[in-house]
Amino acid sequence: MDRSKPKDYLILAIIACFCPAWPINIVGFVYSIMSRNSLEQGNIDGARRLGRVAKLLSVVSLVGGAVIFIACAVNLSMFKYCYFSPVDIQLFF
């Protein structure tokens, strides 16, 4: 077995916290901190497992954030083609 120091992916988790997929990236950040704490306590296998989960959640958050940004950009670019006449606005009220 490889007994080298496992990565906790803290930097990746911090970068992922700036994406709009907040529930996922906060959990990834927590797993990263838990991985670091497990390593300090000497639990190398637990730190490696928690680090992998932190990496997975951070990557999912980054991809999800990119999808949200693209969807918002497409939605806003299509909004300029939607014109409402005063009659249409009166129908809503």
Residue, then its C-alpha position, 0 to 999 in steps of 0.5 A: m500500500d502507498r503510505s505517502k501523504p494523501k491530498d486533501y484538495l483544500i485549494l480546489a474546494i475553496i475555488a469551488c466555493f465561488c461557484p453557484a452550486w452552494p450545497i455541494n461545494i460547502v459539503g466538499f469543503v467540509y470533507s476537505i477539512m475532515s481529510r486534513n484533520s484525519l491526517e493530523q490524527g494519523n488516520i491515513d486511510g481515512a484521510r485518503r478516502l475523505g480527500r477523494v470525496a472532497k475532490l469529487l464533490s469539488v469537481v461536481s460543483l465546478v462543473g455544475g457551476a459552469v452549467i449554471f453560468i452557461a444557462c444564465a448567459v443563454n437565458l439572458s441573451m435570449f431575453k433581448y428577443c422577447y418584446f412585450s407590448p403594452v397590451d401583453i403587459q395588461l393581460f398579466f394584471 
